[in-house]
């Protein structure tokens, strides 16, 4: 009887874990494109994650890198190009001929793919706080869909400014397990900063953190949500679900869903 109850509880817990498609369904489609987001939604992802920069003319471009060379073959710094220039670039053919014609989208174009309901977009800001006024302009008309929007950022100033400007949007602080100078990230300090900045949670990398139930409890007892990135094998998906994270970011949402079953 106890074994059956434990298995049932584990199943319920697994079903409650939010599956976040990293840059859309990036295992199969060209990352950060409308096609990748649409495939993620069709494939059963709960949410999608995207990366956004501010362009030279103060608008948005959805792309991960600071330049366009990896996904377009054209070397152009994102911050030095206009939105019109960037959105004209071919950004799908590198993933396969069937994806030719996919472009670098604007934030508005990416958000338009999101179905009504419980699905969410995790908007990762890749630049500085200068993008916040543009985020406000774009997101304010979506206030009635506040539960479907999350802003995430590694930069503390960006996260704090986003929360201050958009208090109705959930904001999570991103962090890797080691700092830029290769020192272990101080989790207690990260928690304290998130609470001081009135953030809603943390979104942490798989490596170098002491991932176990005690660590999850430490974050959750501080009143913060907890997500993990980027998890791309079934065994790890199950491990993170079992220790109690709220959500798992993955390149392959179909794999993650199957792992939890």
SEVO-933368 format. One record per residue (C-alpha): residue number from 1; y, z, x. Coordinates in nm, 3 decimals, decimal comma. Each point is the difference from the previous one (the first is absolute). Layout:
// residues N
    i        y        z        x
  NUM        Y        Z        X
...
//
This chain:
// residues 261
    i        y        z        x
    1    0,000    0,000    0,000
    2    0,244    0,093    0,278
    3   -0,077   -0,324    0,181
    4    0,072   -0,203   -0,316
    5    0,332    0,181   -0,051
    6    0,100   -0,058    0,363
    7   -0,083   -0,371   -0,025
    8    0,193   -0,029   -0,326
    9    0,305    0,170    0,150
   10   -0,016   -0,228    0,303
   11   -0,018   -0,306   -0,227
   12    0,299    0,116   -0,203
   13    0,194    0,070    0,320
   14   -0,085   -0,345    0,139
   15    0,111   -0,175   -0,318
   16    0,333    0,185    0,020
   17    0,077   -0,136    0,348
   18    0,270   -0,267   -0,009
   19   -0,096   -0,322    0,179
   20    0,306   -0,156    0,165
   21   -0,031   -0,361    0,118
   22    0,161   -0,017    0,344
   23    0,255   -0,286    0,002
   24   -0,186   -0,124   -0,307
   25   -0,363   -0,108    0,032
   26    0,061   -0,070    0,368
   27   -0,370   -0,023    0,091
   28   -0,023   -0,324   -0,199
   29    0,356   -0,124   -0,057
   30    0,309   -0,045    0,218
   31    0,160    0,342    0,026
   32    0,323    0,083   -0,181
   33   -0,002   -0,314   -0,214
   34    0,007   -0,044   -0,376
   35   -0,354   -0,139    0,025
   36   -0,124    0,313    0,178
   37    0,152    0,229   -0,261
   38   -0,129   -0,203   -0,293
   39   -0,352   -0,006    0,148
   40    0,013    0,377    0,049
   41    0,092    0,059   -0,364
   42   -0,272   -0,240   -0,121
   43   -0,253    0,172    0,226
   44    0,056    0,346   -0,148
   45    0,238    0,166    0,247
   46    0,187    0,293   -0,148
   47    0,305   -0,069    0,215
   48    0,139   -0,229    0,267
   49    0,193    0,080    0,316
   50    0,265   -0,229    0,144
   51    0,244   -0,002    0,292
   52    0,369   -0,080   -0,042
   53    0,291   -0,075    0,232
   54    0,369   -0,057   -0,061
   55    0,106   -0,354    0,086
   56    0,316   -0,115    0,180
   57    0,174   -0,056   -0,335
   58   -0,087    0,345   -0,136
   59   -0,298   -0,103   -0,213
   60   -0,374    0,064    0,026
   61   -0,299   -0,172    0,157
   62   -0,358    0,122   -0,042
   63   -0,162   -0,020    0,343
   64   -0,160    0,248    0,239
   65    0,120   -0,113    0,342
   66    0,356    0,000    0,131
   67   -0,038   -0,372    0,062
   68   -0,180   -0,277   -0,184
   69   -0,216   -0,155    0,273
   70   -0,338    0,160   -0,083
   71   -0,013   -0,106   -0,364
   72    0,212   -0,317    0,004
   73   -0,026   -0,142    0,352
   74    0,381   -0,002    0,021
   75    0,166    0,256    0,223
   76    0,293    0,141   -0,193
   77    0,131    0,358   -0,005
   78    0,000    0,111   -0,363
   79    0,325    0,194    0,033
   80    0,181   -0,307    0,136
   81   -0,102   -0,244   -0,274
   82    0,121   -0,035   -0,357
   83   -0,228    0,060   -0,293
   84    0,009   -0,369   -0,091
   85   -0,107   -0,098    0,351
   86   -0,289    0,246    0,006
   87   -0,134   -0,075   -0,347
   88   -0,028   -0,368    0,091
   89   -0,253    0,071    0,277
   90   -0,367   -0,088   -0,051
   91   -0,183    0,333    0,013
   92   -0,346   -0,073   -0,135
   93   -0,166   -0,282    0,193
   94   -0,090    0,226    0,295
   95   -0,250    0,177   -0,228
   96   -0,161   -0,321   -0,123
   97    0,092   -0,340   -0,140
   98   -0,052    0,129   -0,354
   99    0,298    0,229    0,054
  100    0,240   -0,268    0,118
  101    0,327    0,015   -0,188
  102    0,026    0,378   -0,009
  103    0,347    0,110    0,112
  104    0,161    0,321    0,124
  105    0,099    0,161   -0,331
  106    0,304    0,204   -0,093
  107   -0,055    0,356   -0,119
  108    0,083   -0,110   -0,355
  109   -0,265   -0,274    0,013
  110   -0,264    0,244    0,124
  111    0,083    0,257   -0,267
  112   -0,023   -0,266   -0,272
  113   -0,375   -0,025    0,066
  114   -0,060    0,365   -0,096
  115   -0,171    0,039   -0,339
  116    0,141    0,241   -0,255
  117   -0,178    0,333   -0,021
  118   -0,143    0,225    0,270
  119    0,006   -0,246    0,291
  120    0,247    0,083    0,276
  121    0,181   -0,154    0,295
  122    0,040    0,196    0,325
  123    0,314   -0,144    0,160
  124    0,002    0,061    0,375
  125    0,346   -0,025    0,153
  126   -0,026   -0,152    0,347
  127    0,369    0,019    0,092
  128    0,267    0,273   -0,016
  129    0,190    0,175   -0,280
  130    0,231   -0,300   -0,031
  131   -0,251   -0,148   -0,246
  132    0,030    0,288   -0,248
  133    0,294   -0,140   -0,204
  134   -0,194   -0,325   -0,049
  135   -0,308    0,198   -0,104
  136    0,212    0,180   -0,257
  137    0,133   -0,331   -0,134
  138   -0,351   -0,142   -0,036
  139   -0,182    0,309   -0,127
  140    0,261    0,148   -0,234
  141   -0,076   -0,255   -0,276
  142   -0,367    0,108    0,028
  143    0,074    0,365   -0,074
  144   -0,213   -0,019   -0,314
  145   -0,292   -0,075    0,236
  146    0,074    0,285    0,239
  147   -0,362    0,116    0,006
  148   -0,099   -0,339    0,145
  149    0,230    0,015    0,304
  150   -0,040    0,183    0,332
  151    0,213   -0,033    0,313
  152   -0,165    0,078    0,334
  153    0,149    0,009    0,350
  154   -0,073    0,121    0,352
  155    0,369    0,064    0,065
  156    0,102    0,343   -0,126
  157    0,357   -0,115   -0,064
  158   -0,122   -0,290   -0,212
  159   -0,231    0,220   -0,207
  160    0,268    0,264   -0,055
  161    0,267   -0,257   -0,089
  162   -0,236   -0,175   -0,240
  163   -0,083    0,323   -0,180
  164    0,366    0,098   -0,024
  165    0,101   -0,340   -0,139
  166   -0,307   -0,039   -0,223
  167   -0,101    0,351   -0,106
  168   -0,211   -0,140   -0,284
  169   -0,222   -0,196    0,241
  170   -0,281    0,165    0,195
  171    0,061   -0,013    0,376
  172   -0,266    0,063    0,265
  173    0,041    0,043    0,374
  174   -0,228   -0,210    0,217
  175   -0,134    0,129    0,329
  176   -0,257   -0,087    0,262
  177   -0,210    0,266    0,168
  178    0,189   -0,040    0,326
  179    0,369   -0,040    0,070
  180    0,148   -0,293    0,197
  181   -0,034    0,200    0,320
  182   -0,373    0,051   -0,078
  183    0,028    0,366   -0,091
  184   -0,189    0,138   -0,301
  185    0,209   -0,005   -0,317
  186    0,094    0,352   -0,111
  187   -0,134    0,007   -0,356
  188    0,163    0,333   -0,084
  189    0,339   -0,136    0,104
  190   -0,061   -0,321   -0,196
  191   -0,074    0,206   -0,311
  192    0,309    0,213    0,053
  193    0,222   -0,308    0,039
  194   -0,145   -0,161   -0,313
  195    0,070    0,313   -0,202
  196    0,352    0,030    0,145
  197    0,069   -0,363   -0,095
  198   -0,146    0,056   -0,350
  199   -0,261   -0,270    0,051
  200   -0,308   -0,035   -0,217
  201   -0,266   -0,030    0,264
  202   -0,142   -0,130    0,326
  203   -0,181   -0,324    0,080
  204   -0,191    0,048    0,325
  205   -0,202   -0,215    0,238
  206   -0,374    0,040    0,037
  207    0,009    0,065    0,375
  208    0,082    0,318    0,194
  209    0,063    0,230   -0,299
  210   -0,260    0,278   -0,053
  211   -0,119   -0,149   -0,330
  212   -0,207    0,256   -0,192
  213    0,029    0,195   -0,328
  214    0,211    0,268    0,170
  215    0,258   -0,256    0,111
  216    0,016   -0,150   -0,348
  217    0,043    0,347   -0,149
  218    0,279    0,077    0,249
  219    0,198   -0,298   -0,127
  220   -0,079    0,049   -0,366
  221    0,087    0,373    0,007
  222    0,344   -0,104    0,125
  223    0,044   -0,187   -0,327
  224   -0,037   -0,344    0,158
  225   -0,219   -0,295   -0,087
  226   -0,222   -0,149    0,269
  227   -0,102   -0,360    0,067
  228   -0,180   -0,155    0,297
  229    0,028   -0,341    0,174
  230   -0,170   -0,236    0,088
  231   -0,367    0,050   -0,094
  232   -0,226   -0,306    0,032
  233   -0,361    0,116   -0,004
  234   -0,203    0,151   -0,287
  235   -0,107    0,315    0,185
  236    0,361    0,094    0,079
  237    0,111   -0,076   -0,355
  238   -0,259    0,244   -0,132
  239    0,093    0,261    0,261
  240    0,367   -0,001   -0,090
  241   -0,077    0,008   -0,370
  242   -0,232    0,296    0,047
  243    0,256    0,209    0,188
  244    0,251   -0,046   -0,280
  245    0,269   -0,255    0,089
  246    0,186   -0,144   -0,297
  247   -0,003   -0,358    0,119
  248   -0,151   -0,233    0,259
  249    0,178   -0,304    0,140
  250   -0,237   -0,281    0,095
  251    0,002   -0,370    0,089
  252   -0,297   -0,046   -0,235
  253    0,038    0,170   -0,340
  254   -0,328   -0,148   -0,128
  255   -0,193    0,160    0,288
  256    0,175    0,331   -0,062
  257   -0,075   -0,003   -0,371
  258   -0,366   -0,080    0,062
  259   -0,021    0,278    0,261
  260    0,124    0,253   -0,254
  261   -0,262   -0,108   -0,251
//
